[in-house]
Amino acid sequence: MSAPRTDLRTAALALGDDALVLSHRLAEWTGHAPALEEEVALANIALDLLGQARVLLSLAGGGERTEDELAYLREEREFTNVQLVEQPNGDFAHTIARQLYFSVWQELLYERLADGSGAPDGLGALAAKAVKETAYHRDHAEHWTLRLGDGTELSRARMRRALDTLWRYTGELFQPVPGLTVDRDALRAQWTRRVTAVLERAGLAPPEGPQSLPWAAGAGRQGVHTEPFGRMLAEMQHLHRSHPGASW
């Protein structure tokens, strides 16, 4: 296999796993969201991410493994998603903080990939199509961050706690991904400015300040995941593994 083809499959797998895992987490809100409108909104975001995951995992499979095989028949250590997306939903503020951190990063990354910057052949077209979806995801997260941060004492406290809890997982977003050659320092600086601006509008300061970011970056890209991921994966893969070869 040529190096460019290997780069495409490696990058597609990492980004596909991000989308797949976060899609599943958001889908867990179905039937439990705080309002019917939000149930629909979160389900739509989950479906957008699932659509991205299908394309990306198909690219990652390279004709040797299907998207279903990659989603349902890999073991925990074979997944290369960042640890941020696998974190449990928690309360609604926790979900929104996770979505804010991730969707700002994903939109900025896809903007770069869409113009051909740092993307192996095959990812640019997907990024160009998906960037509009990620802009909506980011807008939704920003809206709720402002609403919760500028709401009641309880909503502000919950949003503050969620931001603090998840901050440690954001550093991994800027670790190298084989196959992607975007300027990670520039991406991190722009992400920091965007997130900081939203939090300031909501009356919430970044957990460690905008200039000093001592992240405890995880190792999800290397297949090392947090405890909740194993339980989530068992649930996600249960039906497929229980009925191998079944079709509708």
Number of C-alpha atoms within 10 A of each C-alpha: 5 6 9 12 16 16 19 22 23 21 23 27 24 24 21 29 26 27 25 25 28 27 25 21 20 24 19 16 19 14 11 11 18 11 10 11 10 15 17 15 16 22 20 17 20 24 18 18 24 22 16 24 26 20 16 26 28 22 23 26 19 14 9 9 13 15 21 15 14 20 21 16 14 13 14 15 13 14 23 23 27 30 26 27 28 25 22 17 18 10 13 17 24 22 23 24 26 25 22 24 25 23 23 22 24 24 22 19 23 25 20 20 23 20 13 18 16 17 23 20 13 15 22 20 15 15 24 17 13 20 20 14 19 25 18 14 25 21 15 19 24 24 14 18 28 19 15 23 24 17 14 11 11 11 17 21 16 19 28 23 15 21 25 15 14 19 21 19 21 23 17 19 23 17 16 13 18 15 21 20 13 18 14 16 11 11 17 18 12 15 22 19 14 15 18 18 16 20 21 13 14 21 17 20 17 21 19 13 11 14 10 9 15 11 13 12 18 21 17 24 25 14 17 18 22 15 10 12 18 15 11 17 19 14 11 16 16 12 12 16 13 9 9 9 7 9 6 2
